[in-house]
Amino acid sequence: MTPGPDGTSGSSPRADLSAHGPAGVLRPGLRTYKPRRTRISERSARALDDQRHLLLPVTGEPLDLDREWGHDVPVVLEIGFGDGRATAQMAAADPHTGILAIDVHTPGVGALLALVGEMGLTNVRVMEADALGVLARMVPPESLAGLRTFFPDPWPKARHHKRRLVQPEVIEIVHSRLTPGGSWHLATDWGAYAEWAEVRFEADARWQGGVIDRPDWRPVTRYERRALRDGRVITDLLYRSTPTA
Ligand SMILES: C[S@@+](CC[C@H](N)C(=O)[O-])C[C@H]1O[C@@H](n2cnc3c(N)ncnc32)[C@H](O)[C@@H]1O
């Protein structure tokens, strides 16, 4: 995709699977991100064209994960990869895992595609979309080995808590999309968000886990570096789904 006439690009219309799924699956209008308009670099704009074969279309139809990655390849979804550096680094270190990376922010999508091209990664596919709509409408049940959400927008004000990604209805749908034993790895720099997540996972007996040390394989992300500079404490949480009784 090329930048708009003003050289900026915000969230593309393609990012909007406006109905999150069959009625009642997710709250209508649940929007977990802040729309941003950021100038897109030439490198990212070029990658959106050159690497478009790695950009999966937002069709609303079920994704064929076997076709993208091959049968029996574990696929991990990452929601909100930002500038994509950590995502590319993790994908390079673990070439036998398929990475489905979704973000709404066009410049970041271009940046990740550029890295994937430059590093010659074959295990990454990218979507420019609201990941909640994709989860509800395009990710088949029991298909994902894991979900990664590193530094989801914390929405610190009480009136915005309803926009947090970790919500009972999202936990529910993620559980249905993970293979039994699949995991959700979160990281946050917001102590109150970590507690919010712990309370919600602990309320659901189908999940087991809690706070972990940052594993060596998870690179420090761009957002995290800023948080650390500002003196905030990082919490990693890992929950494993157990089969529905
Ligand atoms: C605070 S940033 C963190 C980015 C990156 N993980 C990092 O640590 O540097 C949150 C990211 O999540 C994305 N995001 C939030 N909600 C999303 C959603 N529903 N679907 C896709 N991306 C989302 C935002 O666009 C943003 O890039």
The ligand as a Gaussian input file, in Angstrom:
#p B3LYP/6-31G(d) Opt

LIG

0 1
 C        1.331000      -0.283000      23.239000
 S        1.574000      -0.917000      21.634000
 C        2.802000      -2.196000      21.915000
 C        3.494000      -2.591000      20.633000
 C        4.586000      -3.661000      20.760000
 N        4.051000      -4.940000      21.179000
 C        5.674000      -3.217000      21.685000
 O        5.734000      -3.742000      22.800000
 O        6.463000      -2.340000      21.288000
 C        0.076000      -1.844000      21.353000
 C       -0.066000      -2.299000      19.927000
 O       -1.215000      -3.107000      19.825000
 C       -1.929000      -2.764000      18.638000
 N       -3.328000      -3.181000      18.866000
 C       -4.121000      -2.863000      19.907000
 N       -5.322000      -3.459000      19.792000
 C       -5.289000      -4.194000      18.654000
 C       -6.222000      -5.022000      18.001000
 N       -7.471000      -5.228000      18.494000
 N       -5.862000      -5.618000      16.855000
 C       -4.624000      -5.421000      16.340000
 N       -3.679000      -4.628000      16.912000
 C       -4.012000      -4.023000      18.062000
 C       -1.683000      -1.276000      18.477000
 O       -1.868000      -0.826000      17.161000
 C       -0.221000      -1.173000      18.924000
 O        0.662000      -1.385000      17.837000

